[in-house]
Amino acid sequence: MSESLDRKAPAVAVLVLEDGRTFRGQSYGAVGQTVGEAVFATAMTGYQETFTDPSYHRQVIVMTAPHIGNTGVNSVDMESQRFWAAGVVVRDPALRPSNWRSQGDLGDALDEAGVVGISGIDTRALTRHLRDRGAMRVGIFSGAAATATEQELLARVTSAPLMTGAALAAEVSTTEAYIVSPPEGQPATFRVAALDLGVKGMTPTLLAARGIEVHVLPSHTTFEAIQALSPDGVFYSNGPGDPASAEHEVDLLRHVLEARIPFFGICFGNQLLGRALGLDTYKLVFGHRGINQPVLDRTTGKVEVTSHNHGFAIAWPDGTPTDQAVDTPYGRVACSHVALNDDVVEGLECQDVPAFSVQYHPEAAAGPHDAAYLFDRFIDRLTQYQDERGTRAQA
């Protein structure tokens, strides 16, 4: 991430949506072509954490804030080992970074990572279009790639795979298990098996800070492998793709529920808990992405401002208000959290098995820290489970 004050002259770039609408601007980041699902993120800051979030795999991110890049990039704010965004759309990129933590320029970092972007377009108009028409496939073409006809470019966009039905967790998951331990000098009180479906680096870090030895596992991990760890709990991370395609992960979670091992899931993990319980999921029109989404925690009555990145959601049974619990094969389950903008289910609380989940990111990287208490709730479940195991062992 080298410092750069004089970025090379941008190339001509064009953005083509699958419904044929076109925007013309200048290249930003790498020059070339990319296709993916066009989504918009409403965060005014935290762009580096957003672009390195594996949940954005195969998505082209439209930043609604007009001025992006002013704080540069640094090695600390990477939420994974690489940039995962398929493409980046900004209106007004910073001429140069200006922040004491900056180690380089965002445009240069995107270029080095091969992330194709476009700047100088009306991102407000594009965002309003996606709000009206819904998230859709898009292509960004710059340099030589932009010289093709609009019909040729549109054909490339419409030939790209849809997000509906996409099984992507295995493409972003770790290939080898690894352990994140509590800080030096702090004993490990609990052991948790964390299934990596696209986990952000801050999540196991915050779990470990609470005395958890976090075993981060590949998405294809078996229940037998989890049992071999004798964990105090199981955690499912955020991640990309359609939850309806995650058959292995859902089947694994059902084994966890049947064994009554405490479970906590976030984002994709929330959707998979819903499917494991027998609830359906559906694709949102344009999704929730950003760090300013208001959510009501029904267990406390408090409103949280939360960090989101999801295009799918849990479907509450038809005819049942979300403030009423429903029956599932694993007992009663309540909608513990709800989005205040659109009444989307944002959390589940199982009443007969030790499992709960939320649709958003309590690790807040980036974002407000309103939801950090959820990690402490998980600690409470782990403590109770550990005490019960000790009581059974003594008996």
C-alpha beads as a LAMMPS data file, in Angstrom:
LAMMPS data file: protein, C-alpha beads

395 atoms
394 bonds

1 atom types
1 bond types

-500.0 500.0 xlo xhi
-500.0 500.0 ylo yhi
-500.0 500.0 zlo zhi

Masses

1 110.0

Atoms # bond

1 1 1 0.000 0.000 0.000
2 1 1 2.434 2.624 -1.176
3 1 1 1.741 6.340 -0.766
4 1 1 0.849 8.051 -4.047
5 1 1 0.155 11.721 -4.680
6 1 1 -0.071 11.589 -8.480
7 1 1 -2.417 8.897 -9.720
8 1 1 -2.141 8.002 -13.383
9 1 1 -4.691 9.571 -15.712
10 1 1 -7.978 7.625 -15.621
11 1 1 -9.316 5.794 -18.647
12 1 1 -12.801 6.129 -20.096
13 1 1 -15.211 3.836 -18.241
14 1 1 -18.823 2.781 -18.667
15 1 1 -21.236 1.099 -16.268
16 1 1 -24.015 -1.032 -17.781
17 1 1 -26.952 -2.392 -15.788
18 1 1 -28.780 -5.510 -16.880
19 1 1 -31.903 -3.464 -17.670
20 1 1 -29.867 -1.458 -20.175
21 1 1 -29.338 1.750 -18.218
22 1 1 -25.833 3.109 -18.764
23 1 1 -23.547 5.543 -16.896
24 1 1 -20.286 6.932 -18.268
25 1 1 -17.333 8.108 -16.205
26 1 1 -13.652 7.471 -15.557
27 1 1 -11.797 4.385 -14.384
28 1 1 -11.040 4.066 -10.677
29 1 1 -8.740 1.336 -9.446
30 1 1 -7.858 -1.285 -12.033
31 1 1 -8.610 -0.818 -15.729
32 1 1 -10.459 -3.684 -17.387
33 1 1 -13.869 -5.238 -16.917
34 1 1 -15.881 -6.827 -14.146
35 1 1 -19.430 -8.101 -13.665
36 1 1 -21.432 -8.808 -10.546
37 1 1 -24.533 -7.826 -8.614
38 1 1 -25.003 -4.061 -8.229
39 1 1 -25.726 -3.134 -4.604
40 1 1 -25.459 0.143 -2.713
41 1 1 -23.897 0.787 0.687
42 1 1 -24.977 3.797 2.722
43 1 1 -21.894 4.119 4.937
44 1 1 -20.067 7.456 4.952
45 1 1 -16.899 5.845 6.318
46 1 1 -15.360 2.401 6.723
47 1 1 -14.966 1.790 3.006
48 1 1 -11.822 -0.339 3.431
49 1 1 -13.589 -2.705 5.838
50 1 1 -16.483 -2.871 3.377
51 1 1 -14.358 -3.685 0.326
52 1 1 -12.428 -6.397 2.225
53 1 1 -15.574 -8.034 3.675
54 1 1 -15.942 -11.522 2.083
55 1 1 -19.732 -11.068 2.188
56 1 1 -19.326 -8.748 -0.825
57 1 1 -17.905 -11.519 -3.015
58 1 1 -19.294 -11.140 -6.570
59 1 1 -20.927 -7.796 -5.767
60 1 1 -20.250 -4.383 -7.290
61 1 1 -20.563 -1.836 -4.497
62 1 1 -22.087 1.578 -5.157
63 1 1 -21.032 3.995 -2.409
64 1 1 -23.829 6.473 -1.724
65 1 1 -21.516 8.912 0.083
66 1 1 -20.118 11.135 -2.674
67 1 1 -16.534 11.559 -1.429
68 1 1 -14.582 8.315 -0.943
69 1 1 -10.909 7.684 -0.229
70 1 1 -10.008 10.686 1.925
71 1 1 -8.633 8.546 4.805
72 1 1 -6.622 6.310 2.481
73 1 1 -5.959 2.663 3.312
74 1 1 -3.871 0.869 5.914
75 1 1 -2.919 -2.677 6.898
76 1 1 -4.882 -2.600 10.166
77 1 1 -8.361 -2.065 8.683
78 1 1 -8.226 -5.083 6.370
79 1 1 -11.066 -7.421 7.407
80 1 1 -9.603 -10.270 5.347
81 1 1 -6.454 -11.000 3.381
82 1 1 -7.730 -9.344 0.198
83 1 1 -10.286 -7.056 -1.412
84 1 1 -13.451 -9.094 -2.131
85 1 1 -15.646 -6.513 -3.880
86 1 1 -16.138 -7.422 -7.532
87 1 1 -16.168 -3.722 -8.398
88 1 1 -16.403 -0.274 -6.851
89 1 1 -18.516 2.723 -7.888
90 1 1 -17.804 6.178 -6.455
91 1 1 -18.747 9.687 -7.443
92 1 1 -15.836 11.804 -6.235
93 1 1 -12.608 9.961 -5.291
94 1 1 -10.213 11.830 -3.048
95 1 1 -7.299 13.425 -4.871
96 1 1 -4.979 12.156 -2.128
97 1 1 -5.435 10.609 1.326
98 1 1 -5.200 12.809 4.404
99 1 1 -5.198 10.857 7.640
100 1 1 -2.521 10.027 10.214
101 1 1 -3.264 6.290 9.861
102 1 1 -3.055 6.246 6.073
103 1 1 -0.433 4.015 4.470
104 1 1 -1.558 4.480 0.877
105 1 1 -4.151 5.636 -1.611
106 1 1 -7.431 3.743 -2.055
107 1 1 -7.393 3.989 -5.844
108 1 1 -3.862 2.605 -5.954
109 1 1 -4.795 -0.219 -3.561
110 1 1 -7.769 -1.181 -5.739
111 1 1 -5.525 -1.093 -8.788
112 1 1 -2.948 -3.349 -7.129
113 1 1 -5.714 -5.744 -6.075
114 1 1 -7.183 -5.854 -9.592
115 1 1 -10.530 -4.385 -8.518
116 1 1 -12.157 -2.570 -11.445
117 1 1 -14.051 0.586 -10.534
118 1 1 -15.658 3.670 -12.000
119 1 1 -15.822 7.254 -10.750
120 1 1 -17.381 10.518 -11.809
121 1 1 -20.925 9.208 -12.245
122 1 1 -24.157 10.257 -10.566
123 1 1 -24.237 7.685 -7.777
124 1 1 -27.393 9.270 -6.336
125 1 1 -29.272 8.571 -9.573
126 1 1 -27.834 5.050 -9.700
127 1 1 -28.847 4.377 -6.091
128 1 1 -32.391 5.615 -6.689
129 1 1 -32.587 3.389 -9.764
130 1 1 -31.547 0.333 -7.715
131 1 1 -34.033 1.233 -4.974
132 1 1 -36.821 1.375 -7.562
133 1 1 -35.807 -1.588 -9.728
134 1 1 -33.935 -3.708 -7.202
135 1 1 -30.396 -5.063 -7.074
136 1 1 -29.399 -6.380 -10.485
137 1 1 -26.422 -7.558 -12.498
138 1 1 -24.006 -4.894 -13.664
139 1 1 -20.763 -4.550 -15.542
140 1 1 -17.987 -1.954 -15.353
141 1 1 -15.840 -1.654 -18.465
142 1 1 -12.840 0.652 -18.835
143 1 1 -9.970 1.152 -21.221
144 1 1 -10.062 -1.190 -24.216
145 1 1 -13.019 -3.080 -22.698
146 1 1 -15.142 0.097 -22.930
147 1 1 -14.751 0.319 -26.707
148 1 1 -17.243 -2.471 -27.381
149 1 1 -20.794 -1.551 -28.382
150 1 1 -23.443 -1.140 -25.696
151 1 1 -25.194 -4.241 -27.044
152 1 1 -21.998 -6.270 -26.610
153 1 1 -21.465 -4.928 -23.108
154 1 1 -25.065 -5.634 -22.133
155 1 1 -24.695 -9.212 -23.389
156 1 1 -21.679 -9.698 -21.105
157 1 1 -23.717 -8.420 -18.151
158 1 1 -26.773 -10.590 -18.780
159 1 1 -24.619 -13.693 -19.218
160 1 1 -23.255 -13.336 -15.676
161 1 1 -24.686 -15.682 -13.008
162 1 1 -27.474 -14.486 -10.724
163 1 1 -27.021 -14.154 -6.983
164 1 1 -30.191 -16.161 -6.391
165 1 1 -29.140 -19.788 -6.089
166 1 1 -25.444 -18.970 -5.735
167 1 1 -23.481 -21.116 -3.266
168 1 1 -20.499 -18.925 -2.420
169 1 1 -19.462 -19.695 1.166
170 1 1 -16.942 -22.342 0.099
171 1 1 -15.285 -19.805 -2.227
172 1 1 -14.473 -17.395 0.612
173 1 1 -14.017 -19.796 3.553
174 1 1 -10.648 -20.736 5.005
175 1 1 -9.228 -23.959 3.597
176 1 1 -7.466 -24.885 6.840
177 1 1 -8.641 -24.628 10.429
178 1 1 -6.855 -22.127 12.665
179 1 1 -7.150 -20.874 16.243
180 1 1 -7.597 -17.331 17.542
181 1 1 -6.644 -17.313 21.223
182 1 1 -7.414 -14.791 23.971
183 1 1 -4.881 -11.977 24.457
184 1 1 -1.596 -12.945 26.096
185 1 1 -2.019 -13.407 29.812
186 1 1 -5.762 -14.034 29.596
187 1 1 -6.858 -17.641 30.145
188 1 1 -9.218 -19.360 27.722
189 1 1 -12.467 -19.964 29.580
190 1 1 -14.416 -21.370 26.634
191 1 1 -13.818 -23.172 23.366
192 1 1 -15.997 -22.280 20.367
193 1 1 -16.162 -23.873 16.930
194 1 1 -16.637 -21.005 14.454
195 1 1 -17.719 -21.966 10.948
196 1 1 -16.096 -19.588 8.479
197 1 1 -18.680 -18.699 5.840
198 1 1 -16.865 -15.449 5.006
199 1 1 -15.846 -14.288 8.460
200 1 1 -14.390 -10.819 9.022
201 1 1 -11.174 -10.677 11.027
202 1 1 -12.635 -8.571 13.831
203 1 1 -15.229 -11.206 14.778
204 1 1 -12.956 -13.941 16.183
205 1 1 -10.803 -11.185 17.680
206 1 1 -13.730 -9.876 19.749
207 1 1 -14.775 -13.398 20.725
208 1 1 -11.229 -14.161 21.868
209 1 1 -11.119 -10.908 23.864
210 1 1 -13.924 -12.357 25.978
211 1 1 -11.928 -15.432 26.948
212 1 1 -12.896 -17.710 24.060
213 1 1 -10.477 -19.995 22.251
214 1 1 -11.922 -19.661 18.753
215 1 1 -11.407 -22.580 16.370
216 1 1 -12.128 -21.116 12.932
217 1 1 -13.209 -23.968 10.655
218 1 1 -13.767 -24.399 6.903
219 1 1 -17.355 -24.310 5.668
220 1 1 -17.218 -28.017 4.745
221 1 1 -16.486 -29.082 8.344
222 1 1 -18.471 -32.109 9.553
223 1 1 -20.394 -32.444 12.791
224 1 1 -18.030 -35.226 13.831
225 1 1 -15.111 -32.805 13.515
226 1 1 -16.946 -30.272 15.656
227 1 1 -17.742 -32.915 18.274
228 1 1 -14.063 -33.855 18.391
229 1 1 -13.305 -30.348 19.648
230 1 1 -15.781 -30.757 22.522
231 1 1 -16.792 -27.106 22.129
232 1 1 -18.759 -25.026 24.596
233 1 1 -20.521 -23.390 21.652
234 1 1 -20.802 -23.101 17.878
235 1 1 -20.699 -19.862 15.901
236 1 1 -21.731 -19.219 12.272
237 1 1 -20.273 -16.151 10.576
238 1 1 -21.422 -13.750 7.912
239 1 1 -20.900 -14.697 4.272
240 1 1 -22.068 -14.302 0.667
241 1 1 -24.598 -16.147 -1.447
242 1 1 -28.124 -17.520 -1.268
243 1 1 -28.925 -19.250 2.053
244 1 1 -31.191 -21.658 0.167
245 1 1 -28.066 -23.118 -1.457
246 1 1 -26.226 -23.832 1.817
247 1 1 -27.522 -27.377 2.310
248 1 1 -24.432 -28.752 4.081
249 1 1 -24.220 -25.848 6.510
250 1 1 -27.925 -26.107 7.357
251 1 1 -27.717 -29.874 7.913
252 1 1 -24.683 -29.362 10.148
253 1 1 -26.546 -26.764 12.175
254 1 1 -29.458 -29.141 12.723
255 1 1 -27.031 -31.597 14.322
256 1 1 -25.818 -28.780 16.576
257 1 1 -29.395 -27.951 17.602
258 1 1 -30.183 -31.600 18.279
259 1 1 -27.087 -31.878 20.464
260 1 1 -28.215 -28.728 22.332
261 1 1 -24.834 -27.057 21.939
262 1 1 -25.181 -23.270 22.353
263 1 1 -25.307 -21.548 18.966
264 1 1 -24.805 -17.943 17.894
265 1 1 -25.047 -16.835 14.269
266 1 1 -24.652 -13.487 12.557
267 1 1 -25.737 -12.292 9.100
268 1 1 -25.567 -15.396 6.856
269 1 1 -25.527 -17.454 10.053
270 1 1 -28.859 -15.907 11.034
271 1 1 -30.419 -16.943 7.722
272 1 1 -29.050 -20.467 8.090
273 1 1 -30.496 -20.783 11.593
274 1 1 -33.851 -19.798 10.129
275 1 1 -33.603 -22.471 7.438
276 1 1 -32.427 -25.076 9.972
277 1 1 -35.561 -24.308 12.002
278 1 1 -37.745 -24.810 8.917
279 1 1 -38.322 -21.154 8.038
280 1 1 -37.973 -19.886 4.474
281 1 1 -35.669 -17.153 3.195
282 1 1 -36.201 -14.705 0.352
283 1 1 -34.261 -12.131 -1.621
284 1 1 -34.755 -8.514 -0.616
285 1 1 -35.420 -5.994 -3.361
286 1 1 -32.238 -4.026 -2.708
287 1 1 -31.014 -5.282 0.653
288 1 1 -29.532 -3.595 3.703
289 1 1 -25.924 -2.419 3.388
290 1 1 -24.248 0.235 5.473
291 1 1 -23.496 1.151 9.083
292 1 1 -26.590 3.212 9.911
293 1 1 -29.479 0.708 9.985
294 1 1 -31.911 1.073 12.926
295 1 1 -32.968 -2.181 14.619
296 1 1 -35.247 -2.793 17.596
297 1 1 -34.092 -5.357 20.179
298 1 1 -37.405 -6.682 21.456
299 1 1 -35.815 -8.291 24.502
300 1 1 -34.803 -4.883 25.882
301 1 1 -36.932 -2.414 23.932
302 1 1 -33.790 -0.549 22.879
303 1 1 -33.073 0.724 19.366
304 1 1 -29.614 -0.006 17.980
305 1 1 -27.875 1.597 15.024
306 1 1 -26.211 -1.345 13.312
307 1 1 -23.892 -2.447 10.512
308 1 1 -25.498 -4.503 7.726
309 1 1 -24.643 -6.351 4.553
310 1 1 -27.375 -8.698 3.422
311 1 1 -29.478 -9.203 0.325
312 1 1 -31.525 -12.114 1.715
313 1 1 -33.737 -12.328 4.791
314 1 1 -35.816 -14.741 6.844
315 1 1 -39.477 -15.035 5.863
316 1 1 -41.756 -15.082 8.914
317 1 1 -44.698 -17.475 8.392
318 1 1 -47.569 -15.918 6.445
319 1 1 -50.287 -14.424 8.578
320 1 1 -48.173 -14.335 11.758
321 1 1 -46.960 -10.949 13.038
322 1 1 -43.244 -10.831 13.756
323 1 1 -43.965 -10.053 17.407
324 1 1 -45.500 -13.513 17.858
325 1 1 -43.403 -16.663 18.347
326 1 1 -43.935 -19.633 16.025
327 1 1 -43.542 -23.393 16.349
328 1 1 -40.673 -25.211 14.630
329 1 1 -39.325 -28.795 14.757
330 1 1 -36.922 -27.504 17.430
331 1 1 -39.513 -25.768 19.579
332 1 1 -40.737 -22.210 19.723
333 1 1 -38.769 -19.400 18.119
334 1 1 -39.277 -15.656 18.395
335 1 1 -38.240 -12.762 16.189
336 1 1 -35.968 -11.054 18.704
337 1 1 -34.896 -8.119 16.490
338 1 1 -36.701 -6.256 13.724
339 1 1 -35.599 -3.613 11.228
340 1 1 -37.403 -0.362 11.892
341 1 1 -37.265 0.825 8.279
342 1 1 -39.072 -2.141 6.709
343 1 1 -40.006 -4.691 9.434
344 1 1 -37.477 -7.255 8.156
345 1 1 -36.657 -10.053 10.628
346 1 1 -33.257 -9.145 12.090
347 1 1 -32.815 -11.770 14.788
348 1 1 -34.033 -15.111 16.122
349 1 1 -34.322 -16.339 19.709
350 1 1 -35.021 -20.044 20.221
351 1 1 -37.029 -20.724 23.347
352 1 1 -36.474 -24.494 23.662
353 1 1 -32.894 -24.925 22.401
354 1 1 -29.867 -22.718 23.258
355 1 1 -29.640 -20.861 19.952
356 1 1 -29.953 -17.244 18.857
357 1 1 -28.823 -15.090 15.943
358 1 1 -28.893 -11.611 14.433
359 1 1 -28.922 -10.498 10.808
360 1 1 -26.343 -7.740 11.262
361 1 1 -22.679 -7.339 12.279
362 1 1 -22.092 -6.908 16.033
363 1 1 -18.322 -6.728 15.438
364 1 1 -18.950 -3.268 13.917
365 1 1 -16.003 -3.199 11.551
366 1 1 -16.852 -0.660 10.410
367 1 1 -19.828 0.721 12.292
368 1 1 -21.297 1.751 15.644
369 1 1 -20.725 -0.393 18.727
370 1 1 -24.381 -0.589 19.779
371 1 1 -24.567 -4.370 19.252
372 1 1 -21.403 -5.485 21.067
373 1 1 -23.570 -6.784 23.925
374 1 1 -24.510 -9.769 21.733
375 1 1 -21.075 -11.292 22.307
376 1 1 -21.744 -11.017 26.043
377 1 1 -25.095 -12.753 25.584
378 1 1 -23.213 -15.571 23.917
379 1 1 -20.845 -15.722 26.906
380 1 1 -23.875 -16.121 29.185
381 1 1 -25.061 -19.106 27.115
382 1 1 -21.605 -20.668 27.153
383 1 1 -21.351 -20.249 30.923
384 1 1 -24.701 -21.920 31.454
385 1 1 -23.791 -24.801 29.126
386 1 1 -20.413 -25.292 30.816
387 1 1 -22.078 -25.376 34.236
388 1 1 -24.620 -27.931 33.003
389 1 1 -21.883 -30.119 31.578
390 1 1 -19.998 -29.947 34.874
391 1 1 -23.121 -30.897 36.813
392 1 1 -23.765 -33.883 34.523
393 1 1 -20.155 -35.013 34.843
394 1 1 -20.326 -34.921 38.648
395 1 1 -23.572 -36.907 38.620

Bonds

1 1 1 2
2 1 2 3
3 1 3 4
4 1 4 5
5 1 5 6
6 1 6 7
7 1 7 8
8 1 8 9
9 1 9 10
10 1 10 11
11 1 11 12
12 1 12 13
13 1 13 14
14 1 14 15
15 1 15 16
16 1 16 17
17 1 17 18
18 1 18 19
19 1 19 20
20 1 20 21
21 1 21 22
22 1 22 23
23 1 23 24
24 1 24 25
25 1 25 26
26 1 26 27
27 1 27 28
28 1 28 29
29 1 29 30
30 1 30 31
31 1 31 32
32 1 32 33
33 1 33 34
34 1 34 35
35 1 35 36
36 1 36 37
37 1 37 38
38 1 38 39
39 1 39 40
40 1 40 41
41 1 41 42
42 1 42 43
43 1 43 44
44 1 44 45
45 1 45 46
46 1 46 47
47 1 47 48
48 1 48 49
49 1 49 50
50 1 50 51
51 1 51 52
52 1 52 53
53 1 53 54
54 1 54 55
55 1 55 56
56 1 56 57
57 1 57 58
58 1 58 59
59 1 59 60
60 1 60 61
61 1 61 62
62 1 62 63
63 1 63 64
64 1 64 65
65 1 65 66
66 1 66 67
67 1 67 68
68 1 68 69
69 1 69 70
70 1 70 71
71 1 71 72
72 1 72 73
73 1 73 74
74 1 74 75
75 1 75 76
76 1 76 77
77 1 77 78
78 1 78 79
79 1 79 80
80 1 80 81
81 1 81 82
82 1 82 83
83 1 83 84
84 1 84 85
85 1 85 86
86 1 86 87
87 1 87 88
88 1 88 89
89 1 89 90
90 1 90 91
91 1 91 92
92 1 92 93
93 1 93 94
94 1 94 95
95 1 95 96
96 1 96 97
97 1 97 98
98 1 98 99
99 1 99 100
100 1 100 101
101 1 101 102
102 1 102 103
103 1 103 104
104 1 104 105
105 1 105 106
106 1 106 107
107 1 107 108
108 1 108 109
109 1 109 110
110 1 110 111
111 1 111 112
112 1 112 113
113 1 113 114
114 1 114 115
115 1 115 116
116 1 116 117
117 1 117 118
118 1 118 119
119 1 119 120
120 1 120 121
121 1 121 122
122 1 122 123
123 1 123 124
124 1 124 125
125 1 125 126
126 1 126 127
127 1 127 128
128 1 128 129
129 1 129 130
130 1 130 131
131 1 131 132
132 1 132 133
133 1 133 134
134 1 134 135
135 1 135 136
136 1 136 137
137 1 137 138
138 1 138 139
139 1 139 140
140 1 140 141
141 1 141 142
142 1 142 143
143 1 143 144
144 1 144 145
145 1 145 146
146 1 146 147
147 1 147 148
148 1 148 149
149 1 149 150
150 1 150 151
151 1 151 152
152 1 152 153
153 1 153 154
154 1 154 155
155 1 155 156
156 1 156 157
157 1 157 158
158 1 158 159
159 1 159 160
160 1 160 161
161 1 161 162
162 1 162 163
163 1 163 164
164 1 164 165
165 1 165 166
166 1 166 167
167 1 167 168
168 1 168 169
169 1 169 170
170 1 170 171
171 1 171 172
172 1 172 173
173 1 173 174
174 1 174 175
175 1 175 176
176 1 176 177
177 1 177 178
178 1 178 179
179 1 179 180
180 1 180 181
181 1 181 182
182 1 182 183
183 1 183 184
184 1 184 185
185 1 185 186
186 1 186 187
187 1 187 188
188 1 188 189
189 1 189 190
190 1 190 191
191 1 191 192
192 1 192 193
193 1 193 194
194 1 194 195
195 1 195 196
196 1 196 197
197 1 197 198
198 1 198 199
199 1 199 200
200 1 200 201
201 1 201 202
202 1 202 203
203 1 203 204
204 1 204 205
205 1 205 206
206 1 206 207
207 1 207 208
208 1 208 209
209 1 209 210
210 1 210 211
211 1 211 212
212 1 212 213
213 1 213 214
214 1 214 215
215 1 215 216
216 1 216 217
217 1 217 218
218 1 218 219
219 1 219 220
220 1 220 221
221 1 221 222
222 1 222 223
223 1 223 224
224 1 224 225
225 1 225 226
226 1 226 227
227 1 227 228
228 1 228 229
229 1 229 230
230 1 230 231
231 1 231 232
232 1 232 233
233 1 233 234
234 1 234 235
235 1 235 236
236 1 236 237
237 1 237 238
238 1 238 239
239 1 239 240
240 1 240 241
241 1 241 242
242 1 242 243
243 1 243 244
244 1 244 245
245 1 245 246
246 1 246 247
247 1 247 248
248 1 248 249
249 1 249 250
250 1 250 251
251 1 251 252
252 1 252 253
253 1 253 254
254 1 254 255
255 1 255 256
256 1 256 257
257 1 257 258
258 1 258 259
259 1 259 260
260 1 260 261
261 1 261 262
262 1 262 263
263 1 263 264
264 1 264 265
265 1 265 266
266 1 266 267
267 1 267 268
268 1 268 269
269 1 269 270
270 1 270 271
271 1 271 272
272 1 272 273
273 1 273 274
274 1 274 275
275 1 275 276
276 1 276 277
277 1 277 278
278 1 278 279
279 1 279 280
280 1 280 281
281 1 281 282
282 1 282 283
283 1 283 284
284 1 284 285
285 1 285 286
286 1 286 287
287 1 287 288
288 1 288 289
289 1 289 290
290 1 290 291
291 1 291 292
292 1 292 293
293 1 293 294
294 1 294 295
295 1 295 296
296 1 296 297
297 1 297 298
298 1 298 299
299 1 299 300
300 1 300 301
301 1 301 302
302 1 302 303
303 1 303 304
304 1 304 305
305 1 305 306
306 1 306 307
307 1 307 308
308 1 308 309
309 1 309 310
310 1 310 311
311 1 311 312
312 1 312 313
313 1 313 314
314 1 314 315
315 1 315 316
316 1 316 317
317 1 317 318
318 1 318 319
319 1 319 320
320 1 320 321
321 1 321 322
322 1 322 323
323 1 323 324
324 1 324 325
325 1 325 326
326 1 326 327
327 1 327 328
328 1 328 329
329 1 329 330
330 1 330 331
331 1 331 332
332 1 332 333
333 1 333 334
334 1 334 335
335 1 335 336
336 1 336 337
337 1 337 338
338 1 338 339
339 1 339 340
340 1 340 341
341 1 341 342
342 1 342 343
343 1 343 344
344 1 344 345
345 1 345 346
346 1 346 347
347 1 347 348
348 1 348 349
349 1 349 350
350 1 350 351
351 1 351 352
352 1 352 353
353 1 353 354
354 1 354 355
355 1 355 356
356 1 356 357
357 1 357 358
358 1 358 359
359 1 359 360
360 1 360 361
361 1 361 362
362 1 362 363
363 1 363 364
364 1 364 365
365 1 365 366
366 1 366 367
367 1 367 368
368 1 368 369
369 1 369 370
370 1 370 371
371 1 371 372
372 1 372 373
373 1 373 374
374 1 374 375
375 1 375 376
376 1 376 377
377 1 377 378
378 1 378 379
379 1 379 380
380 1 380 381
381 1 381 382
382 1 382 383
383 1 383 384
384 1 384 385
385 1 385 386
386 1 386 387
387 1 387 388
388 1 388 389
389 1 389 390
390 1 390 391
391 1 391 392
392 1 392 393
393 1 393 394
394 1 394 395
